[in-house]
Amino acid sequence: MPYTKNKSAFTMIELIFVIVVLGILAAVAIPRLVVTRDDAMIVKGKSQVSAIRSGIALQKSKNMLEGATTFLPQSLDNVAGRLFNYNDGNSSNILEYPIMSEANKDGAWVKTNTANTYEFRVMGTAHTFFYNNATGTFNCTAGTYCTELTR
């Protein structure tokens, strides 16, 4: 009776092939995951800038309807650490839920020492935003991704 060998393990060629395929997948997938994280920070900042601008416009409209002498909020916040939470007693907050200030953290806002000036960090770079209380504009004045954050 002839002896038949039962195959119960992978050959060296099969193992090398699997390792090569996994290496190719890792080389393609890992850079895409890093870019996706950075894109998410930009999208987060963009949505927050949009919410802040909407809050400013809402306060202006509300003050106009109520017959206030000053239509635009003079400041966007009045409590340390709680950004865009201005309430002068006559109006509601710019944002219903304030953004907490966090220094030197990607995807976070911090108020600078200059009046009505804020920074939002993306990929370790600060992007400066300025609120002009005479015109009601909230614009990015410095930073690599200003266009993406305000578009």
Backbone as a printed PyTorch tensor [residue, N CA C, xyz], in Angstrom:
tensor([[[  0.8320,  -1.1630,   0.0000],
         [  0.0000,   0.0000,   0.0000],
         [  0.8910,   1.2450,   0.0000]],

        [[  0.6310,   2.1080,  -0.9580],
         [  1.4910,   3.2910,  -1.0560],
         [  1.2160,   4.2660,   0.0960]],

        [[  2.2810,   4.9040,   0.4930],
         [  2.1820,   5.8660,   1.5850],
         [  1.7830,   7.2220,   1.0110]],

        [[  0.7240,   7.8410,   1.5640],
         [  0.3070,   9.1810,   1.1350],
         [  0.5370,  10.1540,   2.2880]],

        [[  1.1220,  11.2520,   1.9430],
         [  1.4200,  12.2650,   2.9550],
         [  0.2510,  13.2500,   3.0290]],

        [[ -0.2800,  13.4310,   4.2160],
         [ -1.3480,  14.4150,   4.4120],
         [ -0.7230,  15.7990,   4.5940]],

        [[ -1.2220,  16.7490,   3.8120],
         [ -0.7190,  18.1180,   3.9060],
         [ -1.4470,  18.8150,   5.0570]],

        [[ -0.6960,  19.2070,   6.0750],
         [ -1.3450,  19.8200,   7.2300],
         [ -0.7450,  21.1730,   7.6020]],

        [[  0.1250,  21.7290,   6.7690],
         [  0.7360,  23.0200,   7.0780],
         [  0.8850,  23.8330,   5.8010]],

        [[  1.1480,  25.1270,   5.9830],
         [  1.3730,  25.9950,   4.8310],
         [  2.7990,  25.8240,   4.3340]],

        [[  2.9790,  25.9850,   3.0530],
         [  4.3310,  25.9280,   2.5060],
         [  4.9970,  27.2840,   2.7060]],

        [[  6.3000,  27.2940,   2.5410],
         [  7.0600,  28.5330,   2.7100],
         [  6.6250,  29.5680,   1.6730]],

        [[  6.3450,  29.1590,   0.4730],
         [  5.8990,  30.0720,  -0.5980],
         [  4.5830,  30.7390,  -0.2090]],

        [[  3.6510,  29.9730,   0.3240],
         [  2.3530,  30.5300,   0.7280],
         [  2.5290,  31.5690,   1.8400]],

        [[  3.3840,  31.2880,   2.7970],
         [  3.6250,  32.2340,   3.8880],
         [  4.2690,  33.5260,   3.3840]],

        [[  5.2330,  33.4070,   2.5110],
         [  5.8850,  34.5950,   1.9550],
         [  4.8840,  35.4200,   1.1510]],

        [[  4.0500,  34.7580,   0.3780],
         [  3.0390,  35.4570,  -0.4150],
         [  2.0870,  36.2520,   0.4920]],

        [[  1.6390,  35.6560,   1.5750],
         [  0.7330,  36.3360,   2.5130],
         [  1.4290,  37.5370,   3.1510]],

        [[  2.6920,  37.3890,   3.5360],
         [  3.4340,  38.4930,   4.1400],
         [  3.5930,  39.6440,   3.1530]],

        [[  3.8750,  39.3370,   1.8990],
         [  4.0090,  40.3780,   0.8730],
         [  2.6880,  41.1130,   0.6790]],

        [[  1.5880,  40.3880,   0.5990],
         [  0.2710,  41.0140,   0.4230],
         [ -0.0590,  41.9090,   1.6200]],

        [[  0.1960,  41.4360,   2.8420],
         [ -0.0590,  42.2530,   4.0310],
         [  0.8250,  43.5030,   4.0480]],

        [[  2.0540,  43.3840,   3.6090],
         [  2.9500,  44.5410,   3.5340],
         [  2.4500,  45.5890,   2.5580]],

        [[  1.9620,  45.1420,   1.4080],
         [  1.4140,  46.0730,   0.4140],
         [  0.1720,  46.7740,   0.9690]],

        [[ -0.7060,  46.0190,   1.6010],
         [ -1.9130,  46.6180,   2.1850],
         [ -1.5590,  47.6380,   3.2670]],

        [[ -0.5870,  47.3140,   4.1060],
         [ -0.1800,  48.2410,   5.1660],
         [  0.4360,  49.5080,   4.5810]],

        [[  1.2280,  49.3640,   3.5270],
         [  1.8560,  50.5230,   2.9000],
         [  0.8260,  51.4620,   2.2870]],

        [[ -0.2820,  50.9260,   1.8310],
         [ -1.3350,  51.7460,   1.2290],
         [ -2.2770,  52.2960,   2.2970]],

        [[ -2.6320,  51.5180,   3.2910],
         [ -3.6660,  51.8980,   4.2630],
         [ -3.1780,  52.8830,   5.3180]],

        [[ -1.9780,  52.7230,   5.8520],
         [ -1.5160,  53.5640,   6.9600],
         [ -1.4290,  55.0420,   6.5690]],

        [[ -0.8520,  55.4100,   5.4280],
         [ -0.8490,  56.8380,   5.0680],
         [ -2.2620,  57.4100,   4.8910]],

        [[ -3.1760,  56.6080,   4.4060],
         [ -4.5540,  57.0930,   4.2420],
         [ -5.2200,  57.3420,   5.5880]],

        [[ -4.9200,  56.5330,   6.5900],
         [ -5.4990,  56.7380,   7.9190],
         [ -4.9910,  58.0280,   8.5470]],

        [[ -3.7160,  58.3460,   8.3510],
         [ -3.1480,  59.5790,   8.8960],
         [ -3.7960,  60.7900,   8.2400]],

        [[ -3.9540,  60.7660,   6.9290],
         [ -4.5810,  61.8710,   6.2050],
         [ -6.0330,  62.0240,   6.6280]],

        [[ -6.7210,  60.9250,   6.8560],
         [ -8.1180,  60.9740,   7.2710],
         [ -8.2560,  61.6790,   8.6120]],

        [[ -7.3370,  61.4610,   9.5370],
         [ -7.3890,  62.1170,  10.8440],
         [ -7.2180,  63.6210,  10.6920]],

        [[ -6.2640,  64.0480,   9.8690],
         [ -6.0500,  65.4790,   9.6490],
         [ -7.2630,  66.1170,   8.9800]],

        [[ -7.8380,  65.4200,   8.0160],
         [ -9.0470,  65.9250,   7.3620],
         [-10.1880,  66.0690,   8.3570]],

        [[-10.2790,  65.1510,   9.2980],
         [-11.3360,  65.2240,  10.3140],
         [-11.1610,  66.4630,  11.1890]],

        [[ -9.9260,  66.8310,  11.5190],
         [ -9.6830,  68.0450,  12.3070],
         [-10.1180,  69.2850,  11.5360]],

        [[ -9.8400,  69.3040,  10.2410],
         [-10.2400,  70.4490,   9.4180],
         [-11.7580,  70.5330,   9.3340]],

        [[-12.4180,  69.4090,   9.1490],
         [-13.8840,  69.3950,   9.0790],
         [-14.4870,  69.8290,  10.4150]],

        [[-13.8920,  69.3930,  11.5200],
         [-14.3710,  69.8100,  12.8440],
         [-14.2660,  71.3270,  12.9860]],

        [[-13.1200,  71.8780,  12.6380],
         [-12.9330,  73.3270,  12.7200],
         [-13.8770,  74.0770,  11.8100]],

        [[-14.0650,  73.5510,  10.6160],
         [-14.9650,  74.1900,   9.6490],
         [-16.3960,  74.2410,  10.1840]],

        [[-16.8620,  73.1570,  10.7770],
         [-18.2270,  73.1390,  11.3070],
         [-18.3520,  74.0630,  12.5160]],

        [[-17.3090,  74.1590,  13.3350],
         [-17.3600,  75.0630,  14.4790],
         [-17.3330,  76.5220,  14.0400]],

        [[-16.5320,  76.8440,  13.0370],
         [-16.5140,  78.2110,  12.5070],
         [-17.8930,  78.5690,  11.9610]],

        [[-18.5010,  77.6460,  11.2580],
         [-19.8460,  77.8770,  10.7260],
         [-20.8580,  78.1060,  11.8460]],

        [[-20.7750,  77.3220,  12.9140],
         [-21.6910,  77.4850,  14.0530],
         [-21.4720,  78.8300,  14.7420]],

        [[-20.2240,  79.2460,  14.8810],
         [-19.9200,  80.5370,  15.5110],
         [-20.4790,  81.6720,  14.6650]],

        [[-20.2600,  81.6080,  13.3610],
         [-20.7940,  82.6460,  12.4700],
         [-22.3200,  82.6830,  12.5090]],

        [[-22.9400,  81.5280,  12.5580],
         [-24.4060,  81.4750,  12.6490],
         [-24.8900,  82.0720,  13.9650]],

        [[-24.1700,  81.7930,  15.0470],
         [-24.5280,  82.3560,  16.3480],
         [-24.4320,  83.8730,  16.3640]],

        [[-23.4090,  84.4080,  15.7150],
         [-23.2540,  85.8650,  15.6240],
         [-24.4140,  86.4610,  14.8270]],

        [[-24.7350,  85.8450,  13.6880],
         [-25.8450,  86.3350,  12.8590],
         [-27.1720,  86.2450,  13.6060]],

        [[-27.3650,  85.1790,  14.3670],
         [-28.5920,  85.0190,  15.1490],
         [-28.7150,  86.1150,  16.2050]],

        [[-27.6140,  86.4270,  16.8900],
         [-27.6410,  87.4960,  17.8900],
         [-27.9470,  88.8440,  17.2500]],

        [[-27.3600,  89.0830,  16.0840],
         [-27.6180,  90.3430,  15.3750],
         [-29.0990,  90.4470,  15.0260]],

        [[-29.6590,  89.3990,  14.4610],
         [-31.0790,  89.4060,  14.0820],
         [-31.9720,  89.5810,  15.3010]],

        [[-31.6610,  88.8730,  16.3610],
         [-32.4610,  88.9560,  17.5850],
         [-32.4310,  90.3680,  18.1580]],

        [[-31.2470,  90.9680,  18.2160],
         [-31.1180,  92.3280,  18.7440],
         [-31.8440,  93.3460,  17.8730]],

        [[-31.8150,  93.1520,  16.5620],
         [-32.5360,  94.0580,  15.6580],
         [-34.0380,  93.9670,  15.9000]],

        [[-34.5560,  92.7530,  16.0340],
         [-35.9890,  92.5630,  16.2570],
         [-36.4410,  93.1240,  17.6000]],

        [[-35.5710,  93.0740,  18.5870],
         [-35.9150,  93.5790,  19.9140],
         [-35.6910,  95.0780,  20.0500]],

        [[-35.1630,  95.7140,  19.0100],
         [-34.9590,  97.1600,  19.0340],
         [-33.7660,  97.6100,  19.8430]],

        [[-32.7840,  96.7500,  19.9980],
         [-31.5780,  97.1080,  20.7560],
         [-30.7810,  98.1640,  19.9990]],

        [[-30.0300,  98.9640,  20.7350],
         [-29.2280, 100.0090,  20.0910],
         [-27.9600,  99.4340,  19.4670]],

        [[-27.4470,  98.3630,  20.0360],
         [-26.2700,  97.6880,  19.4870],
         [-26.7100,  96.3340,  18.9570]],

        [[-26.5520,  96.1350,  17.6700],
         [-27.0160,  94.8920,  17.0570],
         [-26.0430,  93.7360,  17.2600]],

        [[-24.7550,  94.0220,  17.1580],
         [-23.7420,  92.9590,  17.2150],
         [-23.2100,  92.7780,  18.6330]],

        [[-22.9260,  91.5250,  19.0260],
         [-22.3020,  91.3020,  20.3360],
         [-20.9250,  91.9650,  20.3700]],

        [[-20.5870,  92.5860,  21.4800],
         [-19.2890,  93.2470,  21.6010],
         [-18.1580,  92.2460,  21.8130]],

        [[-18.4900,  91.0960,  22.3470],
         [-17.5070,  90.0510,  22.6060],
         [-18.1730,  88.7040,  22.3440]],

        [[-17.3700,  87.6680,  22.1730],
         [-17.9370,  86.3360,  21.9400],
         [-17.9400,  85.4720,  23.1910]],

        [[-17.2520,  85.9080,  24.2400],
         [-17.2580,  85.1390,  25.4840],
         [-16.9290,  86.0570,  26.6450]],

        [[-17.3540,  85.6560,  27.8190],
         [-17.0510,  86.4430,  29.0130],
         [-16.6870,  85.5770,  30.2110]],

        [[-16.4370,  84.3180,  29.9700],
         [-16.0560,  83.4010,  31.0400],
         [-14.7700,  82.6890,  30.6160]],

        [[-13.7820,  82.6870,  31.4740],
         [-12.5120,  82.0330,  31.1460],
         [-12.7120,  80.5460,  30.9000]],

        [[-12.1380,  80.0620,  29.8200],
         [-12.2010,  78.6370,  29.5100],
         [-13.4200,  78.2150,  28.7180]],

        [[-14.4820,  79.0120,  28.7330],
         [-15.7070,  78.6790,  27.9980],
         [-15.8310,  79.6620,  26.8410]],

        [[-15.4450,  79.2290,  25.6650],
         [-15.4000,  80.1180,  24.5100],
         [-16.7480,  80.2010,  23.8060]],

        [[-16.9960,  81.3630,  23.2120],
         [-18.2010,  81.6290,  22.4110],
         [-19.4640,  81.4590,  23.2560]],

        [[-19.3710,  81.9240,  24.4910],
         [-20.4510,  81.7720,  25.4580],
         [-20.8540,  83.1380,  26.0170]],

        [[-20.8130,  84.1670,  25.1670],
         [-21.0910,  85.5330,  25.6130],
         [-22.5650,  85.7100,  25.9400]],

        [[-22.8090,  86.3200,  27.0860],
         [-24.1710,  86.6430,  27.4810],
         [-24.1130,  87.9170,  28.3090]],

        [[-24.6490,  88.9990,  27.7550],
         [-24.6150,  90.2800,  28.4610],
         [-25.8530,  90.5180,  29.3190]],

        [[-26.6890,  89.5100,  29.4400],
         [-27.9140,  89.6500,  30.2110],
         [-29.1120,  90.0310,  29.3630]],

        [[-28.8570,  90.5940,  28.1950],
         [-29.9360,  90.9920,  27.2920],
         [-30.1190,  90.0220,  26.1360]],

        [[-29.1510,  89.1650,  25.9330],
         [-29.2170,  88.2400,  24.8020],
         [-28.8350,  86.8430,  25.2760]],

        [[-28.9860,  85.8870,  24.3970],
         [-28.5800,  84.5240,  24.7280],
         [-27.1450,  84.2960,  24.2600]],

        [[-26.6150,  83.1250,  24.5390],
         [-25.2300,  82.8070,  24.1990],
         [-25.0250,  82.7250,  22.6900]],

        [[-23.7860,  82.9700,  22.2700],
         [-23.4270,  82.8040,  20.8590],
         [-23.6230,  81.3430,  20.4720]],

        [[-23.0860,  80.4290,  21.2640],
         [-23.3010,  78.9960,  21.0810],
         [-24.0620,  78.4670,  22.2910]],

        [[-25.0300,  77.6280,  22.0560],
         [-25.8020,  77.0540,  23.1620],
         [-24.8940,  76.2640,  24.1050]],

        [[-23.9750,  75.5150,  23.5230],
         [-23.0100,  74.7380,  24.3030],
         [-21.6200,  75.2700,  23.9770]],

        [[-20.9560,  75.9280,  24.9240],
         [-19.6710,  76.5590,  24.6270],
         [-18.5840,  75.5440,  24.3060]],

        [[-17.5750,  76.0170,  23.6220],
         [-16.3930,  75.2150,  23.3230],
         [-15.3890,  75.4810,  24.4400]],

        [[-14.8720,  74.4330,  25.0270],
         [-13.9090,  74.5850,  26.1200],
         [-12.5180,  74.8740,  25.5500]],

        [[-11.8360,  75.8100,  26.1540],
         [-10.5040,  76.2010,  25.7210],
         [ -9.4850,  75.1350,  26.1190]],

        [[ -8.6510,  74.7240,  25.1560],
         [ -7.5850,  73.7490,  25.4090],
         [ -6.3480,  74.1860,  24.6400]],

        [[ -5.3170,  74.5790,  25.3470],
         [ -4.0980,  75.0780,  24.7140],
         [ -3.2570,  73.9420,  24.1370]],

        [[ -2.6250,  74.2280,  23.0080],
         [ -1.6560,  73.3300,  22.3660],
         [ -2.1990,  71.9430,  22.0790]],

        [[ -3.4400,  71.8480,  21.6610],
         [ -4.0290,  70.5610,  21.3220],
         [ -4.6730,  70.6690,  19.9450]],

        [[ -4.3760,  69.7100,  19.0670],
         [ -4.9860,  69.7210,  17.7410],
         [ -6.4990,  69.6010,  17.8430]],

        [[ -7.1890,  70.3730,  17.0200],
         [ -8.6430,  70.3420,  17.0050],
         [ -9.2710,  71.1170,  18.1430]],

        [[ -8.4870,  71.9700,  18.8140],
         [ -9.0030,  72.7120,  19.9690],
         [ -8.8320,  74.2190,  19.7650]],

        [[ -9.6960,  74.9630,  20.4340],
         [ -9.6800,  76.4260,  20.3940],
         [ -9.0490,  76.9720,  21.6680]],

        [[ -8.4400,  78.1370,  21.5530],
         [ -7.9330,  78.8720,  22.7090],
         [ -8.0400,  80.3670,  22.3910]],

        [[ -8.4010,  81.1500,  23.4060],
         [ -8.4580,  82.6030,  23.2300],
         [ -7.0680,  83.1650,  23.4810]],

        [[ -6.6260,  84.0770,  22.6170],
         [ -5.3000,  84.6780,  22.7760],
         [ -5.3960,  85.8890,  23.6940]],

        [[ -4.2590,  86.5160,  23.9500],
         [ -4.2320,  87.7040,  24.8020],
         [ -4.7610,  88.9440,  24.0940]],

        [[ -4.8710,  88.8890,  22.7740],
         [ -5.4100,  90.0050,  22.0070],
         [ -6.9320,  89.9370,  22.0370]],

        [[ -7.5780,  91.0790,  22.1790],
         [ -9.0440,  91.1200,  22.2730],
         [ -9.7020,  90.5180,  21.0370]],

        [[-10.7120,  89.6890,  21.2650],
         [-11.5240,  89.0740,  20.2100],
         [-10.7130,  88.2450,  19.2180]],

        [[ -9.5970,  87.6850,  19.6560],
         [ -8.7490,  86.8630,  18.7960],
         [ -8.6510,  85.4590,  19.3860]],

        [[ -8.7870,  84.4580,  18.5090],
         [ -8.8110,  83.0560,  18.9150],
         [ -7.8700,  82.2640,  18.0220]],

        [[ -7.4440,  81.1010,  18.5120],
         [ -6.6220,  80.1960,  17.7130],
         [ -7.2530,  78.8160,  17.6830]],

        [[ -7.1970,  78.1930,  16.5020],
         [ -7.6280,  76.8100,  16.3190],
         [ -6.4340,  76.0630,  15.7520]],

        [[ -6.0660,  74.9400,  16.3650],
         [ -4.8780,  74.1960,  15.9400],
         [ -5.2420,  73.0260,  15.0290]],

        [[ -4.4930,  72.9200,  13.9360],
         [ -4.5980,  71.7880,  13.0140],
         [ -3.1810,  71.3380,  12.7040]],

        [[ -2.8890,  70.0750,  12.9350],
         [ -1.5800,  69.4870,  12.6640],
         [ -0.4530,  70.2810,  13.3170]],

        [[ -0.6750,  70.7230,  14.5460],
         [  0.3430,  71.4340,  15.2950],
         [  0.5150,  72.8950,  14.9230]],

        [[ -0.2790,  73.3960,  13.9890],
         [ -0.1730,  74.7800,  13.5440],
         [ -1.3760,  75.5770,  14.0190]],

        [[ -1.1140,  76.7330,  14.6120],
         [ -2.2000,  77.5980,  15.0830],
         [ -2.7510,  78.4170,  13.9210]],

        [[ -4.0670,  78.4990,  13.8490],
         [ -4.7620,  79.3130,  12.8530],
         [ -5.5120,  80.4000,  13.6090]],

        [[ -5.2000,  81.6430,  13.3220],
         [ -5.7290,  82.7700,  14.0780],
         [ -7.0340,  83.2630,  13.4690]],

        [[ -8.0280,  83.4430,  14.3360],
         [ -9.3290,  83.9810,  13.9360],
         [ -9.5770,  85.2710,  14.7050]],

        [[-10.1810,  86.2480,  14.0330],
         [-10.4750,  87.5310,  14.6630],
         [-11.9520,  87.8590,  14.4900]],

        [[-12.5870,  88.2380,  15.6030],
         [-13.9770,  88.6900,  15.5670],
         [-13.9830,  90.2090,  15.5570]],

        [[-14.5380,  90.7880,  14.4920],
         [-14.6630,  92.2340,  14.3700],
         [-16.0480,  92.6180,  14.8620]],

        [[-16.1250,  93.2280,  16.0430],
         [-17.4320,  93.5390,  16.6130],
         [-18.1040,  94.7480,  15.9610]],

        [[-17.4190,  95.4230,  15.0530],
         [-18.0480,  96.5210,  14.3130],
         [-18.8070,  95.9960,  13.0960]],

        [[-18.2910,  94.9120,  12.5050],
         [-18.9250,  94.3700,  11.2950],
         [-19.5880,  93.0190,  11.5230]],

        [[-19.2410,  92.3400,  12.6110],
         [-19.8100,  91.0270,  12.9040],
         [-19.1400,  89.8880,  12.1720]],

        [[-17.9630,  90.1360,  11.6040],
         [-17.2630,  89.0790,  10.8690],
         [-16.3580,  88.2840,  11.8040]],

        [[-16.2190,  87.0070,  11.5000],
         [-15.3330,  86.0960,  12.2340],
         [-14.4850,  85.4020,  11.1810]],

        [[-13.2710,  85.9120,  10.9690],
         [-12.4420,  85.4420,   9.8620],
         [-11.0940,  84.9230,  10.3260]],

        [[-10.5610,  84.0050,   9.5340],
         [ -9.2190,  83.4790,   9.7530],
         [ -8.2270,  84.4860,   9.1820]],

        [[ -7.2990,  84.9330,  10.0130],
         [ -6.3480,  85.9480,   9.5730],
         [ -4.9480,  85.3930,   9.3380]],

        [[ -4.6430,  84.2090,   9.8790],
         [ -3.3180,  83.6220,   9.6860],
         [ -3.3800,  82.1200,   9.8930]],

        [[ -2.6970,  81.3940,   9.0110],
         [ -2.6270,  79.9400,   9.1390],
         [ -2.6550,  79.2620,   7.7840]],

        [[ -2.1100,  78.0690,   7.7410],
         [ -1.9920,  77.3080,   6.5030],
         [ -3.3370,  76.9050,   5.9250]],

        [[ -4.2750,  76.5380,   6.7790],
         [ -5.5520,  75.9950,   6.3180],
         [ -6.7100,  76.9790,   6.4580]],

        [[ -6.4330,  78.2830,   6.4180],
         [ -7.4980,  79.2910,   6.5440],
         [ -8.5840,  79.1040,   5.4890]],

        [[ -8.1900,  78.8540,   4.2670],
         [ -9.1780,  78.6900,   3.1940],
         [-10.0860,  77.5070,   3.4600]],

        [[ -9.5090,  76.3710,   3.8630],
         [-10.3100,  75.1760,   4.1280],
         [-11.2280,  75.3620,   5.3360]],

        [[-10.7740,  76.0840,   6.3450],
         [-11.5610,  76.2620,   7.5630],
         [-12.7120,  77.2460,   7.3910]],

        [[-12.6080,  78.1430,   6.4360],
         [-13.6390,  79.1720,   6.2840],
         [-14.4650,  79.0350,   5.0140]],

        [[-14.2360,  78.0240,   4.2470],
         [-14.9680,  77.8300,   2.9990],
         [-16.3540,  77.3400,   3.2460]]])
